[in-house]
Amino acid sequence: MFRILKALITLAIVGFLGLVAFAYLGDLSPEQGDVVQPVELNVEGN
């Protein structure tokens, strides 16, 4: 029973460290660019 608990705690720590490393080292920045799209407005004059 103690082995299973020790293994689960070890896996949780390794997983947390992997998540932290990915957050700092992973490229999570979005692609940036200009978007040009014409807009047609249907406005009736009074």
Summary of the structure (lengths in Angstrom):
residues: 46
radius of gyration: 25.8
end to end distance: 80.8
largest distance: 80.8
contacts: 46
relative contact order: 0.08
helix: 52%
strand: 0%
